């Protein structure tokens, strides 16, 4: 498994490095031990956080409520919990 992904119960936690204000929202690859994601949303009033969670929910085929920001509300480095088995997360995010 990649270093940015770990199993927690029946779900998984992703370590994400976010680059807000990009041209488009996309998974770029690994950034150290984190998954780097570029976001088209600006880092203002939580818009980037909400865009990140919506993007991950869509990419993983989950409802938005199944993707939760655990830490890093004001940081580029974030921990995101998802209600999906670790192997399915790795497959959906191009690992």
DAQUI-V644328 format. One record per pair of residues at least 24 apart in sequence whose C-alpha atoms are under 10 Angstrom apart, sorted by sequence separation. I is the first residue (numbers start at 1). GAP is how many residues later the second one is. D is the distance in Angstrom with one decimal. If there is no record, write none. Layout:
I&GAP&D ; I&GAP&D
This chain:
19&24&8.9 ; 20&24&9.5 ; 49&24&7.1 ; 56&24&9.2 ; 60&24&8.2 ; 18&25&9.9 ; 48&25&9.6 ; 49&25&8.7 ; 57&25&8.3 ; 4&26&8.0 ; 25&26&8.7 ; 26&26&9.8 ; 48&26&9.8 ; 49&26&9.8 ; 56&26&8.8 ; 57&26&9.8 ; 3&27&9.0 ; 4&27&9.1 ; 20&27&9.4 ; 21&27&8.3 ; 25&27&8.6 ; 46&27&7.8 ; 49&27&9.7 ; 53&27&8.1 ; 2&28&8.9 ; 4&28&8.7 ; 5&28&9.0 ; 20&28&6.3 ; 27&28&9.7 ; 46&28&8.3 ; 48&28&9.8 ; 52&28&9.4 ; 53&28&9.8 ; 60&28&8.2 ; 61&28&9.9 ; 3&29&8.6 ; 4&29&5.3 ; 5&29&8.2 ; 19&29&9.0 ; 20&29&9.2 ; 26&29&8.5 ; 27&29&9.7 ; 45&29&9.9 ; 49&29&9.2 ; 53&29&9.6 ; 60&29&6.7 ; 3&30&5.3 ; 4&30&4.6 ; 5&30&8.5 ; 18&30&8.6 ; 25&30&7.8 ; 26&30&9.9 ; 44&30&9.8 ; 59&30&9.3 ; 60&30&9.6 ; 2&31&8.1 ; 3&31&7.0 ; 4&31&5.9 ; 18&31&9.1 ; 20&31&9.5 ; 43&31&8.7 ; 60&31&9.1 ; 61&31&8.8 ; 2&32&8.9 ; 3&32&8.7 ; 4&32&9.6 ; 20&32&9.3 ; 27&32&9.9 ; 43&32&9.8 ; 60&32&5.9 ; 2&33&9.0 ; 26&33&9.9 ; 43&33&9.5 ; 56&33&9.7 ; 59&33&6.8 ; 60&33&7.6 ; 18&34&8.2 ; 59&34&7.4 ; 16&36&9.6 ; 56&36&9.6 ; 56&37&8.8 ; 37&39&9.9 ; 36&40&9.7 ; 36&41&9.2 ; 35&42&9.4 ; 34&43&7.9 ; 35&43&9.8 ; 34&44&8.9 ; 34&45&9.5 ; 13&54&9.7 ; 11&55&9.7 ; 12&55&10.0 ; 13&55&9.4 ; 14&55&9.7 ; 17&55&9.8 ; 13&56&9.6 ; 14&56&9.7 ; 15&56&9.6 ; 16&56&9.4 ; 20&56&8.4 ; 13&57&8.7 ; 15&57&9.8 ; 18&57&8.4 ; 19&57&6.9 ; 17&58&8.8 ; 18&58&4.9 ; 19&58&9.4 ; 35&58&9.1 ; 17&59&5.5 ; 18&59&6.4 ; 16&60&7.8 ; 17&60&4.6 ; 18&60&7.7 ; 35&60&9.7 ; 16&61&5.6 ; 17&61&6.4 ; 15&62&7.1 ; 16&62&5.1 ; 17&62&9.1 ; 15&63&5.8 ; 16&63&6.3 ; 14&64&8.0 ; 15&64&4.8 ; 16&64&7.4 ; 29&64&9.1 ; 13&65&10.0 ; 14&65&5.6 ; 15&65&6.6 ; 28&65&9.9 ; 29&65&8.3 ; 30&65&9.3 ; 13&66&6.5 ; 14&66&5.1 ; 15&66&9.1 ; 27&66&7.4 ; 28&66&9.7 ; 29&66&8.5 ; 13&67&5.5 ; 14&67&6.4 ; 27&67&8.4 ; 12&68&8.3 ; 13&68&4.4 ; 14&68&7.9 ; 12&69&5.8 ; 13&69&6.3 ; 11&70&7.3 ; 12&70&5.5 ; 13&70&9.0 ; 11&71&5.8 ; 12&71&6.6 ; 13&71&9.5 ; 10&72&9.4 ; 11&72&4.5 ; 12&72&6.4 ; 13&72&9.9 ; 14&72&9.4 ; 8&73&8.4 ; 10&73&7.0 ; 11&73&4.7 ; 12&73&6.2 ; 13&73&8.4 ; 5&74&9.8 ; 7&74&9.6 ; 8&74&9.3 ; 9&74&9.3 ; 10&74&7.0 ; 11&74&4.9 ; 12&74&5.4 ; 4&75&9.4 ; 5&75&9.8 ; 6&75&9.7 ; 7&75&9.8 ; 8&75&9.4 ; 9&75&9.9 ; 10&75&5.9 ; 11&75&6.5 ; 12&75&9.2 ; 14&75&9.0 ; 5&76&9.9 ; 8&76&9.9 ; 9&76&8.8 ; 10&76&8.3 ; 11&76&9.9 ; 12&76&9.7 ; 13&76&9.5 ; 14&76&9.8 ; 7&77&9.4 ; 8&77&8.9 ; 9&77&9.9 ; 11&77&9.9 ; 12&77&7.7 ; 7&78&7.4 ; 8&78&8.6 ; 11&78&9.1 ; 12&78&9.8 ; 6&79&9.8 ; 7&79&5.7 ; 6&80&6.9 ; 7&80&9.1 ; 5&81&7.3 ; 6&81&9.9 ; 5&82&9.5 ; 6&83&10.0 ; 5&84&8.3 ; 6&84&10.0 ; 1&85&8.4 ; 5&85&7.7 ; 1&86&8.1 ; 4&86&9.7 ; 2&88&7.7 ; 1&89&7.5 ; 5&90&9.9 ; 2&93&7.1 ; 1&94&8.2
